[in-house]
Amino acid sequence: MKPAPFQWHPASSLDEAVALLARYAPEDGRVIAGGQSLVPSMALRVALPAHLIDINGIASLARLEVEAGRLSIGACVRHAAFEHPVEPGVLGRLLATVAANIAHAPIRTRGTFCGSLANADPASEWCLVAATLGATLVAVSARGTREVAAADWFHGIMTTALAEDELLAEARLPLLATDARAGFHEFSRRAGDYALAMSLCTFRVVEGRMREARVGVGGVEPQPRRIPEAERLLEGERPEPETFARAARAAADAVDPLEDIRTRAAYRRDLVAASVRRSLQAACDDTH
Amino acid sequence: MSGGHASSLAPGQRHNGDADPRRRFVGARVTRLEDPPLVRGQGTYVGNLGFPNQLHMRVVRSPVAHGVLRSIDTSAAREHPGCRGVWTGQDVADIPPITFRPTSVQGLEPYRQYILARDRVRYIGEPVAVVFAADPYVAEDIADLVTMDIEALPVLLSADAPPGEFAPGHSTEAGVLRKQFGDVDAAFREAHEVVEVDVRVGRHSGVPMEPRGALARHDHSRDVIELYGAGKRPHAHRDAVAALLGRSPVGMHFYEGHIGGGFGVRGEIYPEDVLVCLAALRLGRPVKWIEDRRENLLACNHSREQHHVVRAALDRDARILAIDAKLWHDQGAYIRTHGARVPDMAMGTLIGGYHVPAYRAVGHIRLTNKTPAATYRSPGRFESTYACERLMDAVAERFGLSPIEVRRRNLIRRDQYPYPRPMEILDHPVELDSGDFPRLLDRTLEHLRWDDLQAEIARRRDAGECVGVGMGFFMEKSGLGPVDGAKVNVDTRGKVQVVTGSSSIGQGVETVMAQICADALGVDYADVKVIHGRTDMIDYGIGAHASRATVMTGGATRMAALNVRRKALEFAAAHMIEAPIEVLDIVDGKVVRTDRPGEPGIPLGRVAAALAPSPEVVAFGIPGLTAEGWFETAGLTHPYGIHTAVVKVDPDTGGVTVERFHVAYDIGCAINPMLVEGQIVGGVAQGLGGALLEEFVYDERGEPLSVTFADYLMPTAREMPPVEVLLTEDAPSPNNALGMKGAGEAGITGVGAAIAAAIDDAIGKPGAIRELPVTPQRLRAILAGRPAGA
């Protein structure tokens, strides 16, 4: 479990980073920020990058701020940054809840939000957040800058819209309405393990009825996504346990779970039902 | 934590030596002497050691679970500029396969493993070649350049499946073990009821925090091969490795530094240990090997995988007339150093602390294309206790009795001890030395406030929670003898050294031996330094395994310390104090006159100085304030215990939360209750791993899927419940002077049984749990009425 030889290229600016990437990406060059997925893969020699472009020294990528109704998250913002609300509204509270479910404290101090999105592990909590809330991803290369909607970002297990020479420089999350409620639930074997299923839900309650309901499911299919079959059952209904259970069953029926020798599809569906129901209930109770 | 030490033991009323003068340190919760270097980062783990000019070894392992090894291409590896050597099986063809411990079980020899594969590979991870380089990173680069041509053969992954071919003329059923006493068939014919269970324990093992490592060098000046990183059984393994290399044992020494966890797996002889010694000899440079975690999970001994079908014949009062057990033991690809010990012990201990008039057990040792298996903390007993206790719970269900009532009717009574069983375990006759299980049950129920606990569970169930409680009763075995020795000497500054042939795998051997020595000799335990794990300082040693060190090495240390004490008093009486020996004592490291309290004594250091070689001293006896001591045990000791688990089940996910875990354990005599409790809590953690989390999973091609800590799930602090320990000393062993029994395995033996029973109780489905570990998916399938694995 010692990595194969590689060359390390520290970058001190975004321009330098994308220039290095343009040059080395065709020669097995990879970007490294927190390295919490990449380095273990290298230790197992599953990943064999010949060049690492280290962006940790780029001050502008540590940016984390609210502007124009959106939370902008730079490429070097660590998971731990979200453990306390990064903004006073519903979104900040939700991200703190989610962050507490990500791996373990040492990993959270190093791993990054954008790194999770670029890695696109099906069980990534941040990917579920991005997919459910409709994040915008900013990809930068020597060729220029483009914005990608979360719905277009995920291309399957650990594959994204990011081109070989592109760096995910920033992610932008829309703030949630002040009367929005949000809930998150995941099931894993042990505290900090990869989720076997998770769900993130948001809705507003207007005159006793749910509006703008979003139901996202992650860790189940190759990529996280919203489940319209469940959302439809919530829209205009009262926030009650029976309704949540119906929506949860609909979500469980709608998903096409990944299956392997350890985790069967039928079990993952059970977990989807439990996670969606619980995240809806958590959202219902989210009335701070 | 409670646990009185109102032992009924009367010191000095047993064979094997003098009375201890007093008890000051034995039984006390004194702090560990071995901790200062550990907490200061001064440990001597093999990873911390190195010699100038050393090479690093990297093992190339089979990527195929079963196949004919056609050829190995090492040419690219040899061309690497950093390559200092590449060996395949042909290069070590003169080294015989690794031996196993002496056993009466016949026919296991053809199933031994060579240090590098020859014509066939039989599991993924089997060593096929080794490369050497000055840098461990480069060694790994070079290892990647070795390629092999393997013609795949069908893989066998189940011990239940019909046996296949291990090698021409040898079936994968390496042997069938049988044990029997009483007329089992008659008992089943006459039975009022017959109850049967069919249960499985999954493949898991001890996973020490520190992986295996070995550093060997050949000291040319003395022509001695030194191996650093030994553990568990340094003397026996020194002899065995010397024999494999064709060397005299005096030309080889094993050194044990600090070890980050033993658990049965660390310290066995593996191919890598032999390879580093051989490489040091042949390459003329020190050779170091440290496995990485992937190798550790792939190549270190696995354990536990066993399938049991157990039947009980019962009379109309639910009393056992006979038990008939069959088991299938998944040994993995080769017979390792333990031989057939795991299934042997499982069969020998399955009937636990119950009065069973007739018993029959048949154990099939089956080889599969998985990592070889061997002993893991409480070998055989974790498995058999689980099987037996599942059976007892099924009996309770059949008769409509409480699980506790069924145990009460069948537990051996105090007046039945010593309780012989006409069979053998590990070629030793079985006689349970002492016990009072019904009393331990009473004390457990009282300590748990059983009625309150039941009321609380009923209340929570009414509120919709899925909670339950379950128990696992177990009879352990410890103190495997028959003989161990130790040397004690006192230097001229009064410091005491105890040289043992024991091993320290973190369990507190140094502290416990110091406590025993201190009381026997009359010194402070902090003035006692304990040596272990060095073949160059003592000729014999039993190491540390099978919960034996405290009983056996402790017995020997006590004898040696008493001999030193006698020598000091005799010499002082004759040459230093004008007084009869009867009025002399050793208190706080000084020889004092008991008839003249207040008079300054003579420090032992002065006695030691006076015992320096001189004509007068030689006329008195052997110079030096030093003596050996030997301890012979009359038989195994049998501690026993009851585990109780309270669990909460999440019926939607199948998740299990262990809310509370209680261990009641009768140890006979606890030398240091704090260390016993530590051993127990650690054992519980491992037991919970095996019951709920840990499992080596293979795919249909024999590819191991649990090769990182993301896939092989160890319990963490977050999964650990509070553990309560009730340590009792109601049944001291008559087999040693202090009444000691072993402590090493008490925390783990009954965990699988208790967790299974607790989950059954929580979900209201008696007998539902038939397979460990109880993964959330398996439990959810049970709750949803789906077949297992769906």
Chai-1 contact restraints between the chains, C-beta under 6 A:
chainA,res_idxA,chainB,res_idxB,connection_type,confidence,min_distance_angstrom,max_distance_angstrom,comment,restraint_id
A,M1,B,D292,contact,1.0,0.0,6.0,A-B,restraint_1
A,M1,B,R294,contact,1.0,0.0,6.0,A-B,restraint_2
A,K2,B,Y137,contact,1.0,0.0,6.0,A-B,restraint_3
A,K2,B,E140,contact,1.0,0.0,6.0,A-B,restraint_4
A,F187,B,T653,contact,1.0,0.0,6.0,A-B,restraint_5
A,R189,B,L713,contact,1.0,0.0,6.0,A-B,restraint_6
A,R190,B,L713,contact,1.0,0.0,6.0,A-B,restraint_7
A,R190,B,T716,contact,1.0,0.0,6.0,A-B,restraint_8
A,R190,B,E719,contact,1.0,0.0,6.0,A-B,restraint_9
A,A191,B,R718,contact,1.0,0.0,6.0,A-B,restraint_10
A,I261,B,D699,contact,1.0,0.0,6.0,A-B,restraint_11
A,R264,B,A790,contact,1.0,0.0,6.0,A-B,restraint_12
A,A266,B,A790,contact,1.0,0.0,6.0,A-B,restraint_13
A,Y267,B,Q777,contact,1.0,0.0,6.0,A-B,restraint_14
A,Y267,B,R780,contact,1.0,0.0,6.0,A-B,restraint_15
A,D270,B,R780,contact,1.0,0.0,6.0,A-B,restraint_16
A,L271,B,T653,contact,1.0,0.0,6.0,A-B,restraint_17
A,A274,B,D652,contact,1.0,0.0,6.0,A-B,restraint_18
A,A274,B,T653,contact,1.0,0.0,6.0,A-B,restraint_19
